[in-house]
Amino acid sequence: FALANPPAAYRGGAITFFTSLVCIGVLTAIVADLAGILGCVAGIPDPVTAITLVALGTSLPDTFASKIAAENEPTADASITNVTGSNS
């Protein structure tokens, strides 16, 4: 999807912004469909699948980013900022 977006300097970034929104929508649809299929195959109801699998998939990268930031910085400020920003 990175190749779908033109440079941000082109037309003041408006085209980049809107193509990014389209890419986010497409990826969201793909994740939702895959989670629904996985839940159907495993016999898990859709609400449970949404709460567990999709939430885990969106929060786990933030967890690892916070862990790495806390390990690499003496005051762990970036880690606290990441947690605060991702959960607000």
PyMOL Python script that loads the backbone (N, CA, C, O; Angstrom):
from pymol import cmd

cmd.read_pdbstr("""\
ATOM      1  N   PHE A   1       0.802  -1.194   0.000  1.00  0.00           N
ATOM      2  CA  PHE A   1       0.000   0.000   0.000  1.00  0.00           C
ATOM      3  C   PHE A   1       0.843   1.256   0.000  1.00  0.00           C
ATOM      4  O   PHE A   1       0.343   2.333  -0.323  1.00  0.00           O
ATOM      5  N   ALA A   2       2.103   1.142   0.353  1.00  0.00           N
ATOM      6  CA  ALA A   2       2.968   2.315   0.344  1.00  0.00           C
ATOM      7  C   ALA A   2       3.166   2.827  -1.077  1.00  0.00           C
ATOM      8  O   ALA A   2       3.374   4.024  -1.275  1.00  0.00           O
ATOM      9  N   LEU A   3       3.106   1.960  -2.049  1.00  0.00           N
ATOM     10  CA  LEU A   3       3.293   2.378  -3.439  1.00  0.00           C
ATOM     11  C   LEU A   3       2.050   3.055  -4.000  1.00  0.00           C
ATOM     12  O   LEU A   3       2.130   3.707  -5.041  1.00  0.00           O
ATOM     13  N   ALA A   4       0.911   2.921  -3.344  1.00  0.00           N
ATOM     14  CA  ALA A   4      -0.329   3.516  -3.837  1.00  0.00           C
ATOM     15  C   ALA A   4      -0.391   5.011  -3.573  1.00  0.00           C
ATOM     16  O   ALA A   4      -1.146   5.720  -4.239  1.00  0.00           O
ATOM     17  N   ASN A   5       0.380   5.503  -2.622  1.00  0.00           N
ATOM     18  CA  ASN A   5       0.317   6.909  -2.249  1.00  0.00           C
ATOM     19  C   ASN A   5       1.364   7.734  -2.988  1.00  0.00           C
ATOM     20  O   ASN A   5       2.535   7.357  -3.044  1.00  0.00           O
ATOM     21  N   PRO A   6       0.935   8.864  -3.556  1.00  0.00           N
ATOM     22  CA  PRO A   6       1.908   9.765  -4.186  1.00  0.00           C
ATOM     23  C   PRO A   6       2.698  10.511  -3.113  1.00  0.00           C
ATOM     24  O   PRO A   6       2.330  10.471  -1.939  1.00  0.00           O
ATOM     25  N   PRO A   7       3.768  11.186  -3.496  1.00  0.00           N
ATOM     26  CA  PRO A   7       4.540  11.955  -2.506  1.00  0.00           C
ATOM     27  C   PRO A   7       3.675  13.019  -1.826  1.00  0.00           C
ATOM     28  O   PRO A   7       2.763  13.577  -2.435  1.00  0.00           O
ATOM     29  N   ALA A   8       3.975  13.284  -0.568  1.00  0.00           N
ATOM     30  CA  ALA A   8       3.175  14.238   0.204  1.00  0.00           C
ATOM     31  C   ALA A   8       3.286  15.658  -0.341  1.00  0.00           C
ATOM     32  O   ALA A   8       2.372  16.458  -0.141  1.00  0.00           O
ATOM     33  N   ALA A   9       4.367  15.988  -1.017  1.00  0.00           N
ATOM     34  CA  ALA A   9       4.540  17.336  -1.556  1.00  0.00           C
ATOM     35  C   ALA A   9       3.655  17.574  -2.784  1.00  0.00           C
ATOM     36  O   ALA A   9       3.441  18.726  -3.163  1.00  0.00           O
ATOM     37  N   TYR A  10       3.154  16.547  -3.393  1.00  0.00           N
ATOM     38  CA  TYR A  10       2.323  16.674  -4.594  1.00  0.00           C
ATOM     39  C   TYR A  10       0.943  17.218  -4.228  1.00  0.00           C
ATOM     40  O   TYR A  10       0.239  16.625  -3.410  1.00  0.00           O
ATOM     41  N   ARG A  11       0.561  18.325  -4.818  1.00  0.00           N
ATOM     42  CA  ARG A  11      -0.746  18.956  -4.608  1.00  0.00           C
ATOM     43  C   ARG A  11      -1.033  19.263  -3.143  1.00  0.00           C
ATOM     44  O   ARG A  11      -2.181  19.193  -2.703  1.00  0.00           O
ATOM     45  N   GLY A  12      -0.004  19.600  -2.396  1.00  0.00           N
ATOM     46  CA  GLY A  12      -0.192  19.974  -0.999  1.00  0.00           C
ATOM     47  C   GLY A  12      -0.532  18.824  -0.075  1.00  0.00           C
ATOM     48  O   GLY A  12      -0.940  19.048   1.065  1.00  0.00           O
ATOM     49  N   GLY A  13      -0.374  17.621  -0.536  1.00  0.00           N
ATOM     50  CA  GLY A  13      -0.620  16.445   0.296  1.00  0.00           C
ATOM     51  C   GLY A  13      -2.059  15.968   0.312  1.00  0.00           C
ATOM     52  O   GLY A  13      -2.358  14.969   0.967  1.00  0.00           O
ATOM     53  N   ALA A  14      -2.957  16.641  -0.383  1.00  0.00           N
ATOM     54  CA  ALA A  14      -4.373  16.258  -0.351  1.00  0.00           C
ATOM     55  C   ALA A  14      -4.601  14.887  -0.982  1.00  0.00           C
ATOM     56  O   ALA A  14      -5.366  14.079  -0.455  1.00  0.00           O
ATOM     57  N   ILE A  15      -3.947  14.628  -2.096  1.00  0.00           N
ATOM     58  CA  ILE A  15      -4.124  13.333  -2.757  1.00  0.00           C
ATOM     59  C   ILE A  15      -3.537  12.221  -1.898  1.00  0.00           C
ATOM     60  O   ILE A  15      -4.113  11.137  -1.801  1.00  0.00           O
ATOM     61  N   THR A  16      -2.410  12.482  -1.285  1.00  0.00           N
ATOM     62  CA  THR A  16      -1.802  11.497  -0.384  1.00  0.00           C
ATOM     63  C   THR A  16      -2.726  11.188   0.782  1.00  0.00           C
ATOM     64  O   THR A  16      -2.879  10.030   1.171  1.00  0.00           O
ATOM     65  N   PHE A  17      -3.343  12.224   1.338  1.00  0.00           N
ATOM     66  CA  PHE A  17      -4.263  12.042   2.458  1.00  0.00           C
ATOM     67  C   PHE A  17      -5.444  11.146   2.069  1.00  0.00           C
ATOM     68  O   PHE A  17      -5.774  10.199   2.784  1.00  0.00           O
ATOM     69  N   PHE A  18      -6.066  11.446   0.949  1.00  0.00           N
ATOM     70  CA  PHE A  18      -7.250  10.676   0.554  1.00  0.00           C
ATOM     71  C   PHE A  18      -6.909   9.256   0.108  1.00  0.00           C
ATOM     72  O   PHE A  18      -7.681   8.331   0.364  1.00  0.00           O
ATOM     73  N   THR A  19      -5.778   9.069  -0.549  1.00  0.00           N
ATOM     74  CA  THR A  19      -5.398   7.699  -0.901  1.00  0.00           C
ATOM     75  C   THR A  19      -5.026   6.907   0.349  1.00  0.00           C
ATOM     76  O   THR A  19      -5.240   5.696   0.404  1.00  0.00           O
ATOM     77  N   SER A  20      -4.477   7.579   1.342  1.00  0.00           N
ATOM     78  CA  SER A  20      -4.190   6.901   2.610  1.00  0.00           C
ATOM     79  C   SER A  20      -5.478   6.462   3.289  1.00  0.00           C
ATOM     80  O   SER A  20      -5.548   5.364   3.842  1.00  0.00           O
ATOM     81  N   LEU A  21      -6.498   7.313   3.251  1.00  0.00           N
ATOM     82  CA  LEU A  21      -7.793   6.934   3.825  1.00  0.00           C
ATOM     83  C   LEU A  21      -8.383   5.720   3.122  1.00  0.00           C
ATOM     84  O   LEU A  21      -8.941   4.832   3.766  1.00  0.00           O
ATOM     85  N   VAL A  22      -8.257   5.684   1.800  1.00  0.00           N
ATOM     86  CA  VAL A  22      -8.759   4.535   1.041  1.00  0.00           C
ATOM     87  C   VAL A  22      -7.990   3.274   1.430  1.00  0.00           C
ATOM     88  O   VAL A  22      -8.590   2.216   1.623  1.00  0.00           O
ATOM     89  N   CYS A  23      -6.673   3.381   1.544  1.00  0.00           N
ATOM     90  CA  CYS A  23      -5.855   2.222   1.932  1.00  0.00           C
ATOM     91  C   CYS A  23      -6.227   1.726   3.330  1.00  0.00           C
ATOM     92  O   CYS A  23      -6.304   0.519   3.561  1.00  0.00           O
ATOM     93  N   ILE A  24      -6.455   2.648   4.255  1.00  0.00           N
ATOM     94  CA  ILE A  24      -6.861   2.253   5.612  1.00  0.00           C
ATOM     95  C   ILE A  24      -8.209   1.537   5.563  1.00  0.00           C
ATOM     96  O   ILE A  24      -8.403   0.536   6.253  1.00  0.00           O
ATOM     97  N   GLY A  25      -9.134   2.038   4.761  1.00  0.00           N
ATOM     98  CA  GLY A  25     -10.434   1.380   4.623  1.00  0.00           C
ATOM     99  C   GLY A  25     -10.324  -0.015   4.051  1.00  0.00           C
ATOM    100  O   GLY A  25     -10.990  -0.938   4.519  1.00  0.00           O
ATOM    101  N   VAL A  26      -9.482  -0.176   3.034  1.00  0.00           N
ATOM    102  CA  VAL A  26      -9.285  -1.496   2.421  1.00  0.00           C
ATOM    103  C   VAL A  26      -8.662  -2.460   3.423  1.00  0.00           C
ATOM    104  O   VAL A  26      -9.118  -3.595   3.559  1.00  0.00           O
ATOM    105  N   LEU A  27      -7.635  -2.020   4.118  1.00  0.00           N
ATOM    106  CA  LEU A  27      -6.987  -2.893   5.107  1.00  0.00           C
ATOM    107  C   LEU A  27      -7.938  -3.242   6.250  1.00  0.00           C
ATOM    108  O   LEU A  27      -7.914  -4.368   6.747  1.00  0.00           O
ATOM    109  N   THR A  28      -8.769  -2.297   6.669  1.00  0.00           N
ATOM    110  CA  THR A  28      -9.747  -2.574   7.722  1.00  0.00           C
ATOM    111  C   THR A  28     -10.749  -3.632   7.262  1.00  0.00           C
ATOM    112  O   THR A  28     -11.105  -4.528   8.028  1.00  0.00           O
ATOM    113  N   ALA A  29     -11.199  -3.529   6.025  1.00  0.00           N
ATOM    114  CA  ALA A  29     -12.127  -4.525   5.486  1.00  0.00           C
ATOM    115  C   ALA A  29     -11.479  -5.904   5.415  1.00  0.00           C
ATOM    116  O   ALA A  29     -12.115  -6.913   5.719  1.00  0.00           O
ATOM    117  N   ILE A  30     -10.214  -5.938   5.013  1.00  0.00           N
ATOM    118  CA  ILE A  30      -9.500  -7.221   4.932  1.00  0.00           C
ATOM    119  C   ILE A  30      -9.349  -7.847   6.310  1.00  0.00           C
ATOM    120  O   ILE A  30      -9.595  -9.042   6.477  1.00  0.00           O
ATOM    121  N   VAL A  31      -8.945  -7.049   7.304  1.00  0.00           N
ATOM    122  CA  VAL A  31      -8.781  -7.573   8.667  1.00  0.00           C
ATOM    123  C   VAL A  31     -10.112  -8.058   9.213  1.00  0.00           C
ATOM    124  O   VAL A  31     -10.175  -9.119   9.834  1.00  0.00           O
ATOM    125  N   ALA A  32     -11.178  -7.298   8.992  1.00  0.00           N
ATOM    126  CA  ALA A  32     -12.499  -7.705   9.490  1.00  0.00           C
ATOM    127  C   ALA A  32     -12.957  -9.005   8.844  1.00  0.00           C
ATOM    128  O   ALA A  32     -13.485  -9.883   9.526  1.00  0.00           O
ATOM    129  N   ASP A  33     -12.762  -9.134   7.546  1.00  0.00           N
ATOM    130  CA  ASP A  33     -13.158 -10.369   6.858  1.00  0.00           C
ATOM    131  C   ASP A  33     -12.340 -11.565   7.332  1.00  0.00           C
ATOM    132  O   ASP A  33     -12.891 -12.638   7.580  1.00  0.00           O
ATOM    133  N   LEU A  34     -11.040 -11.384   7.458  1.00  0.00           N
ATOM    134  CA  LEU A  34     -10.198 -12.492   7.920  1.00  0.00           C
ATOM    135  C   LEU A  34     -10.529 -12.896   9.350  1.00  0.00           C
ATOM    136  O   LEU A  34     -10.524 -14.084   9.673  1.00  0.00           O
ATOM    137  N   ALA A  35     -10.814 -11.927  10.207  1.00  0.00           N
ATOM    138  CA  ALA A  35     -11.196 -12.249  11.581  1.00  0.00           C
ATOM    139  C   ALA A  35     -12.538 -12.973  11.605  1.00  0.00           C
ATOM    140  O   ALA A  35     -12.724 -13.911  12.380  1.00  0.00           O
ATOM    141  N   GLY A  36     -13.468 -12.545  10.765  1.00  0.00           N
ATOM    142  CA  GLY A  36     -14.765 -13.223  10.687  1.00  0.00           C
ATOM    143  C   GLY A  36     -14.640 -14.648  10.188  1.00  0.00           C
ATOM    144  O   GLY A  36     -15.297 -15.554  10.701  1.00  0.00           O
ATOM    145  N   ILE A  37     -13.793 -14.847   9.180  1.00  0.00           N
ATOM    146  CA  ILE A  37     -13.576 -16.202   8.649  1.00  0.00           C
ATOM    147  C   ILE A  37     -12.920 -17.088   9.698  1.00  0.00           C
ATOM    148  O   ILE A  37     -13.324 -18.235   9.889  1.00  0.00           O
ATOM    149  N   LEU A  38     -11.910 -16.555  10.377  1.00  0.00           N
ATOM    150  CA  LEU A  38     -11.231 -17.335  11.420  1.00  0.00           C
ATOM    151  C   LEU A  38     -12.193 -17.694  12.545  1.00  0.00           C
ATOM    152  O   LEU A  38     -12.185 -18.819  13.045  1.00  0.00           O
ATOM    153  N   GLY A  39     -13.023 -16.730  12.939  1.00  0.00           N
ATOM    154  CA  GLY A  39     -14.009 -17.008  13.984  1.00  0.00           C
ATOM    155  C   GLY A  39     -15.030 -18.035  13.539  1.00  0.00           C
ATOM    156  O   GLY A  39     -15.453 -18.875  14.333  1.00  0.00           O
ATOM    157  N   CYS A  40     -15.430 -17.978  12.280  1.00  0.00           N
ATOM    158  CA  CYS A  40     -16.399 -18.943  11.755  1.00  0.00           C
ATOM    159  C   CYS A  40     -15.807 -20.344  11.724  1.00  0.00           C
ATOM    160  O   CYS A  40     -16.466 -21.311  12.104  1.00  0.00           O
ATOM    161  N   VAL A  41     -14.573 -20.451  11.277  1.00  0.00           N
ATOM    162  CA  VAL A  41     -13.908 -21.758  11.211  1.00  0.00           C
ATOM    163  C   VAL A  41     -13.704 -22.336  12.612  1.00  0.00           C
ATOM    164  O   VAL A  41     -13.853 -23.539  12.824  1.00  0.00           O
ATOM    165  N   ALA A  42     -13.359 -21.461  13.572  1.00  0.00           N
ATOM    166  CA  ALA A  42     -13.108 -21.928  14.938  1.00  0.00           C
ATOM    167  C   ALA A  42     -14.385 -22.033  15.766  1.00  0.00           C
ATOM    168  O   ALA A  42     -14.352 -22.516  16.898  1.00  0.00           O
ATOM    169  N   GLY A  43     -15.520 -21.580  15.204  1.00  0.00           N
ATOM    170  CA  GLY A  43     -16.780 -21.649  15.939  1.00  0.00           C
ATOM    171  C   GLY A  43     -16.921 -20.586  17.005  1.00  0.00           C
ATOM    172  O   GLY A  43     -17.627 -20.786  17.994  1.00  0.00           O
ATOM    173  N   ILE A  44     -16.259 -19.460  16.816  1.00  0.00           N
ATOM    174  CA  ILE A  44     -16.310 -18.368  17.782  1.00  0.00           C
ATOM    175  C   ILE A  44     -17.321 -17.335  17.279  1.00  0.00           C
ATOM    176  O   ILE A  44     -17.281 -16.970  16.104  1.00  0.00           O
ATOM    177  N   PRO A  45     -18.219 -16.859  18.131  1.00  0.00           N
ATOM    178  CA  PRO A  45     -19.189 -15.843  17.704  1.00  0.00           C
ATOM    179  C   PRO A  45     -18.486 -14.542  17.278  1.00  0.00           C
ATOM    180  O   PRO A  45     -17.400 -14.231  17.766  1.00  0.00           O
ATOM    181  N   ASP A  46     -19.111 -13.791  16.369  1.00  0.00           N
ATOM    182  CA  ASP A  46     -18.517 -12.563  15.850  1.00  0.00           C
ATOM    183  C   ASP A  46     -18.156 -11.538  16.934  1.00  0.00           C
ATOM    184  O   ASP A  46     -17.070 -10.962  16.868  1.00  0.00           O
ATOM    185  N   PRO A  47     -19.020 -11.284  17.927  1.00  0.00           N
ATOM    186  CA  PRO A  47     -18.638 -10.299  18.950  1.00  0.00           C
ATOM    187  C   PRO A  47     -17.385 -10.709  19.733  1.00  0.00           C
ATOM    188  O   PRO A  47     -16.550  -9.867  20.062  1.00  0.00           O
ATOM    189  N   VAL A  48     -17.262 -11.991  20.023  1.00  0.00           N
ATOM    190  CA  VAL A  48     -16.075 -12.466  20.745  1.00  0.00           C
ATOM    191  C   VAL A  48     -14.839 -12.336  19.870  1.00  0.00           C
ATOM    192  O   VAL A  48     -13.773 -11.944  20.344  1.00  0.00           O
ATOM    193  N   THR A  49     -14.983 -12.663  18.601  1.00  0.00           N
ATOM    194  CA  THR A  49     -13.867 -12.528  17.665  1.00  0.00           C
ATOM    195  C   THR A  49     -13.421 -11.076  17.581  1.00  0.00           C
ATOM    196  O   THR A  49     -12.223 -10.790  17.597  1.00  0.00           O
ATOM    197  N   ALA A  50     -14.375 -10.163  17.492  1.00  0.00           N
ATOM    198  CA  ALA A  50     -14.042  -8.740  17.384  1.00  0.00           C
ATOM    199  C   ALA A  50     -13.350  -8.239  18.637  1.00  0.00           C
ATOM    200  O   ALA A  50     -12.384  -7.479  18.556  1.00  0.00           O
ATOM    201  N   ILE A  51     -13.834  -8.657  19.783  1.00  0.00           N
ATOM    202  CA  ILE A  51     -13.263  -8.164  21.037  1.00  0.00           C
ATOM    203  C   ILE A  51     -11.867  -8.737  21.272  1.00  0.00           C
ATOM    204  O   ILE A  51     -10.984  -8.026  21.750  1.00  0.00           O
ATOM    205  N   THR A  52     -11.657  -9.998  20.945  1.00  0.00           N
ATOM    206  CA  THR A  52     -10.377 -10.617  21.267  1.00  0.00           C
ATOM    207  C   THR A  52      -9.362 -10.522  20.136  1.00  0.00           C
ATOM    208  O   THR A  52      -8.300  -9.926  20.318  1.00  0.00           O
ATOM    209  N   LEU A  53      -9.656 -11.085  18.991  1.00  0.00           N
ATOM    210  CA  LEU A  53      -8.665 -11.171  17.920  1.00  0.00           C
ATOM    211  C   LEU A  53      -8.319  -9.818  17.321  1.00  0.00           C
ATOM    212  O   LEU A  53      -7.144  -9.485  17.163  1.00  0.00           O
ATOM    213  N   VAL A  54      -9.340  -9.041  16.988  1.00  0.00           N
ATOM    214  CA  VAL A  54      -9.077  -7.751  16.357  1.00  0.00           C
ATOM    215  C   VAL A  54      -8.442  -6.788  17.350  1.00  0.00           C
ATOM    216  O   VAL A  54      -7.514  -6.061  16.996  1.00  0.00           O
ATOM    217  N   ALA A  55      -8.925  -6.772  18.584  1.00  0.00           N
ATOM    218  CA  ALA A  55      -8.331  -5.889  19.589  1.00  0.00           C
ATOM    219  C   ALA A  55      -6.888  -6.284  19.882  1.00  0.00           C
ATOM    220  O   ALA A  55      -6.028  -5.421  20.057  1.00  0.00           O
ATOM    221  N   LEU A  56      -6.627  -7.575  19.933  1.00  0.00           N
ATOM    222  CA  LEU A  56      -5.262  -8.038  20.160  1.00  0.00           C
ATOM    223  C   LEU A  56      -4.354  -7.642  19.006  1.00  0.00           C
ATOM    224  O   LEU A  56      -3.212  -7.234  19.215  1.00  0.00           O
ATOM    225  N   GLY A  57      -4.864  -7.763  17.802  1.00  0.00           N
ATOM    226  CA  GLY A  57      -4.065  -7.417  16.629  1.00  0.00           C
ATOM    227  C   GLY A  57      -3.746  -5.946  16.517  1.00  0.00           C
ATOM    228  O   GLY A  57      -2.739  -5.570  15.917  1.00  0.00           O
ATOM    229  N   THR A  58      -4.597  -5.104  17.092  1.00  0.00           N
ATOM    230  CA  THR A  58      -4.320  -3.673  17.030  1.00  0.00           C
ATOM    231  C   THR A  58      -3.526  -3.186  18.232  1.00  0.00           C
ATOM    232  O   THR A  58      -2.847  -2.164  18.135  1.00  0.00           O
ATOM    233  N   SER A  59      -3.588  -3.877  19.352  1.00  0.00           N
ATOM    234  CA  SER A  59      -2.884  -3.433  20.556  1.00  0.00           C
ATOM    235  C   SER A  59      -1.505  -4.061  20.726  1.00  0.00           C
ATOM    236  O   SER A  59      -0.629  -3.465  21.353  1.00  0.00           O
ATOM    237  N   LEU A  60      -1.308  -5.231  20.186  1.00  0.00           N
ATOM    238  CA  LEU A  60      -0.027  -5.914  20.361  1.00  0.00           C
ATOM    239  C   LEU A  60       1.160  -5.136  19.787  1.00  0.00           C
ATOM    240  O   LEU A  60       2.201  -5.077  20.442  1.00  0.00           O
ATOM    241  N   PRO A  61       1.054  -4.538  18.601  1.00  0.00           N
ATOM    242  CA  PRO A  61       2.185  -3.741  18.110  1.00  0.00           C
ATOM    243  C   PRO A  61       2.524  -2.572  19.031  1.00  0.00           C
ATOM    244  O   PRO A  61       3.698  -2.246  19.206  1.00  0.00           O
ATOM    245  N   ASP A  62       1.504  -1.932  19.625  1.00  0.00           N
ATOM    246  CA  ASP A  62       1.760  -0.845  20.577  1.00  0.00           C
ATOM    247  C   ASP A  62       2.482  -1.354  21.816  1.00  0.00           C
ATOM    248  O   ASP A  62       3.336  -0.665  22.372  1.00  0.00           O
ATOM    249  N   THR A  63       2.138  -2.551  22.240  1.00  0.00           N
ATOM    250  CA  THR A  63       2.802  -3.135  23.403  1.00  0.00           C
ATOM    251  C   THR A  63       4.289  -3.338  23.139  1.00  0.00           C
ATOM    252  O   THR A  63       5.123  -2.998  23.978  1.00  0.00           O
ATOM    253  N   PHE A  64       4.622  -3.890  21.977  1.00  0.00           N
ATOM    254  CA  PHE A  64       6.031  -4.106  21.652  1.00  0.00           C
ATOM    255  C   PHE A  64       6.770  -2.790  21.443  1.00  0.00           C
ATOM    256  O   PHE A  64       7.939  -2.678  21.812  1.00  0.00           O
ATOM    257  N   ALA A  65       6.112  -1.798  20.860  1.00  0.00           N
ATOM    258  CA  ALA A  65       6.747  -0.489  20.679  1.00  0.00           C
ATOM    259  C   ALA A  65       7.039   0.154  22.032  1.00  0.00           C
ATOM    260  O   ALA A  65       8.097   0.757  22.213  1.00  0.00           O
ATOM    261  N   SER A  66       6.124   0.034  22.972  1.00  0.00           N
ATOM    262  CA  SER A  66       6.349   0.580  24.309  1.00  0.00           C
ATOM    263  C   SER A  66       7.473  -0.155  25.026  1.00  0.00           C
ATOM    264  O   SER A  66       8.283   0.464  25.716  1.00  0.00           O
ATOM    265  N   LYS A  67       7.524  -1.466  24.865  1.00  0.00           N
ATOM    266  CA  LYS A  67       8.580  -2.261  25.499  1.00  0.00           C
ATOM    267  C   LYS A  67       9.953  -1.863  24.965  1.00  0.00           C
ATOM    268  O   LYS A  67      10.895  -1.671  25.735  1.00  0.00           O
ATOM    269  N   ILE A  68      10.061  -1.740  23.653  1.00  0.00           N
ATOM    270  CA  ILE A  68      11.345  -1.370  23.048  1.00  0.00           C
ATOM    271  C   ILE A  68      11.737   0.042  23.461  1.00  0.00           C
ATOM    272  O   ILE A  68      12.903   0.302  23.755  1.00  0.00           O
ATOM    273  N   ALA A  69      10.763   0.960  23.484  1.00  0.00           N
ATOM    274  CA  ALA A  69      11.068   2.334  23.896  1.00  0.00           C
ATOM    275  C   ALA A  69      11.513   2.386  25.355  1.00  0.00           C
ATOM    276  O   ALA A  69      12.417   3.147  25.699  1.00  0.00           O
ATOM    277  N   ALA A  70      10.888   1.586  26.211  1.00  0.00           N
ATOM    278  CA  ALA A  70      11.264   1.576  27.631  1.00  0.00           C
ATOM    279  C   ALA A  70      12.655   0.990  27.836  1.00  0.00           C
ATOM    280  O   ALA A  70      13.389   1.436  28.717  1.00  0.00           O
ATOM    281  N   GLU A  71      13.021   0.004  27.038  1.00  0.00           N
ATOM    282  CA  GLU A  71      14.340  -0.610  27.179  1.00  0.00           C
ATOM    283  C   GLU A  71      15.455   0.285  26.648  1.00  0.00           C
ATOM    284  O   GLU A  71      16.570   0.260  27.167  1.00  0.00           O
ATOM    285  N   ASN A  72      15.162   1.077  25.615  1.00  0.00           N
ATOM    286  CA  ASN A  72      16.208   1.856  24.964  1.00  0.00           C
ATOM    287  C   ASN A  72      16.355   3.270  25.496  1.00  0.00           C
ATOM    288  O   ASN A  72      17.268   3.981  25.078  1.00  0.00           O
ATOM    289  N   GLU A  73      15.505   3.697  26.386  1.00  0.00           N
ATOM    290  CA  GLU A  73      15.569   5.061  26.885  1.00  0.00           C
ATOM    291  C   GLU A  73      15.669   5.042  28.413  1.00  0.00           C
ATOM    292  O   GLU A  73      14.908   4.331  29.070  1.00  0.00           O
ATOM    293  N   PRO A  74      16.590   5.808  28.980  1.00  0.00           N
ATOM    294  CA  PRO A  74      16.778   5.755  30.437  1.00  0.00           C
ATOM    295  C   PRO A  74      15.559   6.213  31.237  1.00  0.00           C
ATOM    296  O   PRO A  74      15.302   5.679  32.316  1.00  0.00           O
ATOM    297  N   THR A  75      14.806   7.187  30.735  1.00  0.00           N
ATOM    298  CA  THR A  75      13.657   7.682  31.499  1.00  0.00           C
ATOM    299  C   THR A  75      12.336   7.075  31.034  1.00  0.00           C
ATOM    300  O   THR A  75      11.315   7.275  31.692  1.00  0.00           O
ATOM    301  N   ALA A  76      12.323   6.357  29.944  1.00  0.00           N
ATOM    302  CA  ALA A  76      11.142   5.692  29.382  1.00  0.00           C
ATOM    303  C   ALA A  76      10.026   6.664  29.038  1.00  0.00           C
ATOM    304  O   ALA A  76       8.852   6.294  29.059  1.00  0.00           O
ATOM    305  N   ASP A  77      10.384   7.907  28.722  1.00  0.00           N
ATOM    306  CA  ASP A  77       9.372   8.900  28.362  1.00  0.00           C
ATOM    307  C   ASP A  77       8.612   8.506  27.101  1.00  0.00           C
ATOM    308  O   ASP A  77       7.395   8.675  27.032  1.00  0.00           O
ATOM    309  N   ALA A  78       9.318   7.984  26.110  1.00  0.00           N
ATOM    310  CA  ALA A  78       8.669   7.595  24.860  1.00  0.00           C
ATOM    311  C   ALA A  78       7.682   6.455  25.093  1.00  0.00           C
ATOM    312  O   ALA A  78       6.645   6.380  24.433  1.00  0.00           O
ATOM    313  N   SER A  79       7.999   5.590  26.012  1.00  0.00           N
ATOM    314  CA  SER A  79       7.105   4.480  26.324  1.00  0.00           C
ATOM    315  C   SER A  79       5.804   4.989  26.937  1.00  0.00           C
ATOM    316  O   SER A  79       4.720   4.546  26.559  1.00  0.00           O
ATOM    317  N   ILE A  80       5.913   5.907  27.868  1.00  0.00           N
ATOM    318  CA  ILE A  80       4.720   6.479  28.498  1.00  0.00           C
ATOM    319  C   ILE A  80       3.882   7.263  27.483  1.00  0.00           C
ATOM    320  O   ILE A  80       2.652   7.201  27.494  1.00  0.00           O
ATOM    321  N   THR A  81       4.566   7.996  26.615  1.00  0.00           N
ATOM    322  CA  THR A  81       3.861   8.753  25.580  1.00  0.00           C
ATOM    323  C   THR A  81       3.138   7.809  24.628  1.00  0.00           C
ATOM    324  O   THR A  81       2.013   8.093  24.216  1.00  0.00           O
ATOM    325  N   ASN A  82       3.756   6.707  24.279  1.00  0.00           N
ATOM    326  CA  ASN A  82       3.122   5.742  23.376  1.00  0.00           C
ATOM    327  C   ASN A  82       1.889   5.130  24.019  1.00  0.00           C
ATOM    328  O   ASN A  82       0.863   4.985  23.354  1.00  0.00           O
ATOM    329  N   VAL A  83       1.960   4.776  25.260  1.00  0.00           N
ATOM    330  CA  VAL A  83       0.814   4.192  25.945  1.00  0.00           C
ATOM    331  C   VAL A  83      -0.309   5.207  26.045  1.00  0.00           C
ATOM    332  O   VAL A  83      -1.469   4.882  25.790  1.00  0.00           O
ATOM    333  N   THR A  84       0.031   6.438  26.416  1.00  0.00           N
ATOM    334  CA  THR A  84      -0.979   7.479  26.555  1.00  0.00           C
ATOM    335  C   THR A  84      -1.613   7.807  25.207  1.00  0.00           C
ATOM    336  O   THR A  84      -2.830   7.962  25.113  1.00  0.00           O
ATOM    337  N   GLY A  85      -0.807   7.910  24.183  1.00  0.00           N
ATOM    338  CA  GLY A  85      -1.318   8.267  22.865  1.00  0.00           C
ATOM    339  C   GLY A  85      -2.145   7.176  22.225  1.00  0.00           C
ATOM    340  O   GLY A  85      -3.126   7.471  21.542  1.00  0.00           O
ATOM    341  N   SER A  86      -1.773   5.921  22.427  1.00  0.00           N
ATOM    342  CA  SER A  86      -2.494   4.836  21.765  1.00  0.00           C
ATOM    343  C   SER A  86      -3.791   4.478  22.475  1.00  0.00           C
ATOM    344  O   SER A  86      -4.635   3.790  21.900  1.00  0.00           O
ATOM    345  N   ASN A  87      -3.962   4.923  23.691  1.00  0.00           N
ATOM    346  CA  ASN A  87      -5.174   4.580  24.442  1.00  0.00           C
ATOM    347  C   ASN A  87      -6.085   5.769  24.710  1.00  0.00           C
ATOM    348  O   ASN A  87      -7.024   5.669  25.499  1.00  0.00           O
ATOM    349  N   SER A  88      -5.813   6.887  24.061  1.00  0.00           N
ATOM    350  CA  SER A  88      -6.673   8.052  24.329  1.00  0.00           C
ATOM    351  C   SER A  88      -7.704   8.237  23.242  1.00  0.00           C
ATOM    352  O   SER A  88      -8.508   9.167  23.306  1.00  0.00           O
TER     353      SER A  88
END
""", "prot")
cmd.dss("prot")
cmd.show_as("cartoon", "prot")
cmd.util.cbc("prot")
cmd.orient("prot")
